[in-house]
Amino acid sequence: MFDLKIIGNTCKRYRLSLGYFQKHIAQDLGYSIENISSFEAGRNDNSKILLWYMLHGLKVSDIMEDLHEKK
């Protein structure tokens, strides 16, 4: 089972490395900032949000590495 908090945290770190704010993702997707915040906190498993990160360069291997480190 995947840990949504780890996935969300990986996405957050990636977003920050790009210099983006949550509002940028929310605007791109037509979601509220609260939806993005909830995703990054691991309280929301919205695949459309995850796809945004991946379309902007986040790799599955980055997520898998973080998941394995936390075990």
N, CA, C and O atoms as CSV, one atom per row, in Angstrom:
chain,resi,resn,atom,element,x,y,z
A,1,MET,N,N,0.849,-1.190,0.000
A,1,MET,CA,C,0.000,0.000,0.000
A,1,MET,C,C,0.886,1.242,0.000
A,1,MET,O,O,1.899,1.293,0.698
A,2,PHE,N,N,0.506,2.215,-0.769
A,2,PHE,CA,C,1.264,3.444,-0.839
A,2,PHE,C,C,0.875,4.384,0.289
A,2,PHE,O,O,-0.292,4.455,0.672
A,3,ASP,N,N,1.832,5.089,0.807
A,3,ASP,CA,C,1.604,6.070,1.857
A,3,ASP,C,C,1.354,7.416,1.197
A,3,ASP,O,O,2.265,8.017,0.626
A,4,LEU,N,N,0.118,7.884,1.277
A,4,LEU,CA,C,-0.254,9.135,0.615
A,4,LEU,C,C,0.511,10.332,1.160
A,4,LEU,O,O,0.768,11.284,0.424
A,5,LYS,N,N,0.876,10.301,2.431
A,5,LYS,CA,C,1.643,11.419,2.999
A,5,LYS,C,C,3.018,11.527,2.357
A,5,LYS,O,O,3.503,12.628,2.095
A,6,ILE,N,N,3.639,10.393,2.106
A,6,ILE,CA,C,4.960,10.401,1.471
A,6,ILE,C,C,4.840,10.881,0.026
A,6,ILE,O,O,5.652,11.686,-0.428
A,7,ILE,N,N,3.840,10.395,-0.690
A,7,ILE,CA,C,3.639,10.828,-2.075
A,7,ILE,C,C,3.370,12.331,-2.118
A,7,ILE,O,O,3.951,13.047,-2.934
A,8,GLY,N,N,2.499,12.798,-1.247
A,8,GLY,CA,C,2.195,14.228,-1.194
A,8,GLY,C,C,3.415,15.064,-0.865
A,8,GLY,O,O,3.633,16.120,-1.459
A,9,ASN,N,N,4.213,14.590,0.087
A,9,ASN,CA,C,5.419,15.323,0.471
A,9,ASN,C,C,6.437,15.359,-0.672
A,9,ASN,O,O,7.095,16.377,-0.890
A,10,THR,N,N,6.564,14.253,-1.394
A,10,THR,CA,C,7.458,14.216,-2.554
A,10,THR,C,C,7.008,15.241,-3.589
A,10,THR,O,O,7.829,15.963,-4.155
A,11,CYS,N,N,5.709,15.300,-3.832
A,11,CYS,CA,C,5.168,16.264,-4.796
A,11,CYS,C,C,5.390,17.693,-4.317
A,11,CYS,O,O,5.722,18.570,-5.114
A,12,LYS,N,N,5.212,17.930,-3.047
A,12,LYS,CA,C,5.419,19.271,-2.503
A,12,LYS,C,C,6.871,19.712,-2.692
A,12,LYS,O,O,7.135,20.825,-3.147
A,13,ARG,N,N,7.809,18.831,-2.340
A,13,ARG,CA,C,9.222,19.171,-2.509
A,13,ARG,C,C,9.538,19.459,-3.974
A,13,ARG,O,O,10.298,20.374,-4.289
A,14,TYR,N,N,8.948,18.672,-4.857
A,14,TYR,CA,C,9.181,18.885,-6.283
A,14,TYR,C,C,8.607,20.232,-6.722
A,14,TYR,O,O,9.261,20.983,-7.446
A,15,ARG,N,N,7.390,20.533,-6.285
A,15,ARG,CA,C,6.768,21.817,-6.625
A,15,ARG,C,C,7.638,22.973,-6.169
A,15,ARG,O,O,7.851,23.924,-6.922
A,16,LEU,N,N,8.139,22.903,-4.955
A,16,LEU,CA,C,8.989,23.963,-4.419
A,16,LEU,C,C,10.288,24.082,-5.212
A,16,LEU,O,O,10.799,25.185,-5.409
A,17,SER,N,N,10.822,22.953,-5.666
A,17,SER,CA,C,12.051,22.996,-6.462
A,17,SER,C,C,11.829,23.698,-7.799
A,17,SER,O,O,12.764,24.246,-8.382
A,18,LEU,N,N,10.592,23.678,-8.280
A,18,LEU,CA,C,10.241,24.373,-9.520
A,18,LEU,C,C,9.962,25.856,-9.289
A,18,LEU,O,O,9.896,26.641,-10.235
A,19,GLY,N,N,9.797,26.232,-8.011
A,19,GLY,CA,C,9.469,27.620,-7.690
A,19,GLY,C,C,7.994,27.941,-7.856
A,19,GLY,O,O,7.623,29.108,-7.986
A,20,TYR,N,N,7.150,26.914,-7.854
A,20,TYR,CA,C,5.707,27.110,-8.007
A,20,TYR,C,C,5.034,27.189,-6.646
A,20,TYR,O,O,5.505,26.632,-5.654
A,21,PHE,N,N,3.924,27.896,-6.637
A,21,PHE,CA,C,3.054,27.938,-5.469
A,21,PHE,C,C,1.866,27.020,-5.734
A,21,PHE,O,O,1.580,26.672,-6.880
A,22,GLN,N,N,1.183,26.634,-4.669
A,22,GLN,CA,C,0.001,25.781,-4.827
A,22,GLN,C,C,-1.036,26.441,-5.723
A,22,GLN,O,O,-1.772,25.752,-6.429
A,23,LYS,N,N,-1.102,27.757,-5.703
A,23,LYS,CA,C,-2.094,28.456,-6.525
A,23,LYS,C,C,-1.855,28.224,-8.015
A,23,LYS,O,O,-2.807,28.222,-8.794
A,24,HIS,N,N,-0.585,28.026,-8.430
A,24,HIS,CA,C,-0.298,27.757,-9.839
A,24,HIS,C,C,-0.929,26.433,-10.277
A,24,HIS,O,O,-1.540,26.343,-11.342
A,25,ILE,N,N,-0.770,25.421,-9.446
A,25,ILE,CA,C,-1.339,24.107,-9.766
A,25,ILE,C,C,-2.857,24.189,-9.739
A,25,ILE,O,O,-3.529,23.667,-10.629
A,26,ALA,N,N,-3.392,24.842,-8.724
A,26,ALA,CA,C,-4.846,24.984,-8.609
A,26,ALA,C,C,-5.425,25.679,-9.841
A,26,ALA,O,O,-6.457,25.259,-10.365
A,27,GLN,N,N,-4.774,26.725,-10.296
A,27,GLN,CA,C,-5.255,27.445,-11.490
A,27,GLN,C,C,-5.171,26.568,-12.733
A,27,GLN,O,O,-6.098,26.545,-13.543
A,28,ASP,N,N,-4.069,25.849,-12.886
A,28,ASP,CA,C,-3.914,24.969,-14.053
A,28,ASP,C,C,-5.004,23.906,-14.115
A,28,ASP,O,O,-5.502,23.573,-15.190
A,29,LEU,N,N,-5.368,23.374,-12.937
A,29,LEU,CA,C,-6.317,22.266,-12.886
A,29,LEU,C,C,-7.761,22.702,-12.658
A,29,LEU,O,O,-8.679,21.895,-12.806
A,30,GLY,N,N,-7.971,23.958,-12.302
A,30,GLY,CA,C,-9.320,24.413,-11.996
A,30,GLY,C,C,-9.792,23.948,-10.622
A,30,GLY,O,O,-10.992,23.792,-10.395
A,31,TYR,N,N,-8.853,23.728,-9.710
A,31,TYR,CA,C,-9.147,23.296,-8.343
A,31,TYR,C,C,-8.866,24.437,-7.381
A,31,TYR,O,O,-8.297,25.463,-7.754
A,32,SER,N,N,-9.275,24.237,-6.143
A,32,SER,CA,C,-8.962,25.218,-5.101
A,32,SER,C,C,-7.561,24.932,-4.550
A,32,SER,O,O,-7.034,23.828,-4.683
A,33,ILE,N,N,-6.988,25.940,-3.940
A,33,ILE,CA,C,-5.700,25.765,-3.275
A,33,ILE,C,C,-5.829,24.716,-2.173
A,33,ILE,O,O,-4.888,23.966,-1.914
A,34,GLU,N,N,-6.977,24.664,-1.534
A,34,GLU,CA,C,-7.215,23.682,-0.472
A,34,GLU,C,C,-7.111,22.257,-1.001
A,34,GLU,O,O,-6.622,21.372,-0.297
A,35,ASN,N,N,-7.572,22.017,-2.253
A,35,ASN,CA,C,-7.436,20.683,-2.848
A,35,ASN,C,C,-5.968,20.302,-3.004
A,35,ASN,O,O,-5.583,19.168,-2.720
A,36,ILE,N,N,-5.159,21.240,-3.450
A,36,ILE,CA,C,-3.732,20.973,-3.647
A,36,ILE,C,C,-3.053,20.762,-2.298
A,36,ILE,O,O,-2.239,19.852,-2.145
A,37,SER,N,N,-3.384,21.592,-1.334
A,37,SER,CA,C,-2.827,21.457,0.013
A,37,SER,C,C,-3.186,20.106,0.615
A,37,SER,O,O,-2.343,19.443,1.219
A,38,SER,N,N,-4.422,19.710,0.450
A,38,SER,CA,C,-4.878,18.426,0.977
A,38,SER,C,C,-4.138,17.267,0.309
A,38,SER,O,O,-3.791,16.288,0.970
A,39,PHE,N,N,-3.900,17.373,-0.981
A,39,PHE,CA,C,-3.146,16.340,-1.700
A,39,PHE,C,C,-1.725,16.246,-1.161
A,39,PHE,O,O,-1.232,15.154,-0.876
A,40,GLU,N,N,-1.073,17.389,-1.023
A,40,GLU,CA,C,0.312,17.384,-0.554
A,40,GLU,C,C,0.438,16.930,0.893
A,40,GLU,O,O,1.506,16.480,1.310
A,41,ALA,N,N,-0.637,17.043,1.660
A,41,ALA,CA,C,-0.626,16.587,3.054
A,41,ALA,C,C,-1.012,15.115,3.176
A,41,ALA,O,O,-0.983,14.554,4.271
A,42,GLY,N,N,-1.374,14.488,2.058
A,42,GLY,CA,C,-1.731,13.068,2.086
A,42,GLY,C,C,-3.164,12.802,2.469
A,42,GLY,O,O,-3.502,11.671,2.819
A,43,ARG,N,N,-4.023,13.809,2.414
A,43,ARG,CA,C,-5.431,13.633,2.773
A,43,ARG,C,C,-6.336,13.502,1.547
A,43,ARG,O,O,-7.552,13.364,1.679
A,44,ASN,N,N,-5.739,13.544,0.362
A,44,ASN,CA,C,-6.495,13.547,-0.876
A,44,ASN,C,C,-5.704,12.714,-1.876
A,44,ASN,O,O,-4.511,12.952,-2.067
A,45,ASP,N,N,-6.341,11.750,-2.511
A,45,ASP,CA,C,-5.617,10.895,-3.464
A,45,ASP,C,C,-6.042,11.158,-4.911
A,45,ASP,O,O,-6.207,10.224,-5.695
A,46,ASN,N,N,-6.214,12.409,-5.249
A,46,ASN,CA,C,-6.675,12.810,-6.569
A,46,ASN,C,C,-5.607,12.529,-7.624
A,46,ASN,O,O,-4.537,13.137,-7.609
A,47,SER,N,N,-5.899,11.611,-8.533
A,47,SER,CA,C,-4.914,11.231,-9.546
A,47,SER,C,C,-4.657,12.347,-10.549
A,47,SER,O,O,-3.567,12.420,-11.115
A,48,LYS,N,N,-5.630,13.212,-10.780
A,48,LYS,CA,C,-5.422,14.326,-11.713
A,48,LYS,C,C,-4.344,15.273,-11.182
A,48,LYS,O,O,-3.553,15.813,-11.955
A,49,ILE,N,N,-4.316,15.473,-9.866
A,49,ILE,CA,C,-3.279,16.321,-9.268
A,49,ILE,C,C,-1.918,15.650,-9.414
A,49,ILE,O,O,-0.938,16.300,-9.780
A,50,LEU,N,N,-1.855,14.359,-9.130
A,50,LEU,CA,C,-0.589,13.631,-9.285
A,50,LEU,C,C,-0.100,13.699,-10.728
A,50,LEU,O,O,1.094,13.872,-10.970
A,51,LEU,N,N,-1.007,13.566,-11.679
A,51,LEU,CA,C,-0.611,13.649,-13.084
A,51,LEU,C,C,-0.035,15.015,-13.431
A,51,LEU,O,O,0.866,15.106,-14.265
A,52,TRP,N,N,-0.532,16.075,-12.811
A,52,TRP,CA,C,0.031,17.406,-13.053
A,52,TRP,C,C,1.518,17.404,-12.719
A,52,TRP,O,O,2.339,17.889,-13.496
A,53,TYR,N,N,1.854,16.855,-11.558
A,53,TYR,CA,C,3.268,16.806,-11.148
A,53,TYR,C,C,4.088,15.993,-12.152
A,53,TYR,O,O,5.194,16.387,-12.523
A,54,MET,N,N,3.548,14.878,-12.581
A,54,MET,CA,C,4.279,14.010,-13.500
A,54,MET,C,C,4.429,14.665,-14.876
A,54,MET,O,O,5.475,14.530,-15.512
A,55,LEU,N,N,3.420,15.355,-15.329
A,55,LEU,CA,C,3.515,16.060,-16.607
A,55,LEU,C,C,4.512,17.214,-16.547
A,55,LEU,O,O,4.990,17.687,-17.579
A,56,HIS,N,N,4.821,17.659,-15.338
A,56,HIS,CA,C,5.789,18.736,-15.148
A,56,HIS,C,C,7.154,18.209,-14.713
A,56,HIS,O,O,7.996,18.976,-14.247
A,57,GLY,N,N,7.377,16.896,-14.865
A,57,GLY,CA,C,8.714,16.348,-14.699
A,57,GLY,C,C,8.970,15.428,-13.521
A,57,GLY,O,O,10.035,14.815,-13.451
A,58,LEU,N,N,8.027,15.308,-12.590
A,58,LEU,CA,C,8.240,14.384,-11.471
A,58,LEU,C,C,8.224,12.955,-12.007
A,58,LEU,O,O,7.354,12.590,-12.798
A,59,LYS,N,N,9.176,12.166,-11.579
A,59,LYS,CA,C,9.296,10.789,-12.064
A,59,LYS,C,C,8.733,9.802,-11.037
A,59,LYS,O,O,8.794,10.035,-9.830
A,60,VAL,N,N,8.195,8.715,-11.537
A,60,VAL,CA,C,7.703,7.649,-10.662
A,60,VAL,C,C,8.846,7.162,-9.777
A,60,VAL,O,O,8.629,6.833,-8.610
A,61,SER,N,N,10.044,7.115,-10.315
A,61,SER,CA,C,11.197,6.642,-9.541
A,61,SER,C,C,11.469,7.549,-8.339
A,61,SER,O,O,11.930,7.072,-7.302
A,62,ASP,N,N,11.186,8.862,-8.463
A,62,ASP,CA,C,11.354,9.777,-7.323
A,62,ASP,C,C,10.402,9.404,-6.195
A,62,ASP,O,O,10.779,9.396,-5.023
A,63,ILE,N,N,9.172,9.098,-6.563
A,63,ILE,CA,C,8.166,8.715,-5.565
A,63,ILE,C,C,8.543,7.380,-4.942
A,63,ILE,O,O,8.493,7.221,-3.722
A,64,MET,N,N,8.920,6.426,-5.779
A,64,MET,CA,C,9.259,5.085,-5.269
A,64,MET,C,C,10.472,5.143,-4.342
A,64,MET,O,O,10.519,4.428,-3.342
A,65,GLU,N,N,11.433,5.971,-4.658
A,65,GLU,CA,C,12.610,6.121,-3.801
A,65,GLU,C,C,12.211,6.627,-2.419
A,65,GLU,O,O,12.674,6.111,-1.402
A,66,ASP,N,N,11.352,7.636,-2.390
A,66,ASP,CA,C,10.888,8.174,-1.096
A,66,ASP,C,C,10.069,7.145,-0.333
A,66,ASP,O,O,10.187,7.050,0.889
A,67,LEU,N,N,9.246,6.379,-1.025
A,67,LEU,CA,C,8.458,5.344,-0.360
A,67,LEU,C,C,9.344,4.275,0.253
A,67,LEU,O,O,9.075,3.808,1.359
A,68,HIS,N,N,10.390,3.884,-0.444
A,68,HIS,CA,C,11.297,2.860,0.070
A,68,HIS,C,C,12.152,3.390,1.232
A,68,HIS,O,O,12.469,2.637,2.154
A,69,GLU,N,N,12.518,4.652,1.197
A,69,GLU,CA,C,13.317,5.234,2.282
A,69,GLU,C,C,12.557,5.283,3.584
A,69,GLU,O,O,13.161,5.190,4.653
A,70,LYS,N,N,11.253,5.427,3.524
A,70,LYS,CA,C,10.430,5.598,4.727
A,70,LYS,C,C,10.033,4.283,5.374
A,70,LYS,O,O,9.429,4.286,6.447
A,71,LYS,N,N,10.360,3.152,4.745
A,71,LYS,CA,C,9.991,1.836,5.311
A,71,LYS,C,C,10.871,1.477,6.466
A,71,LYS,O,O,10.706,0.412,7.060
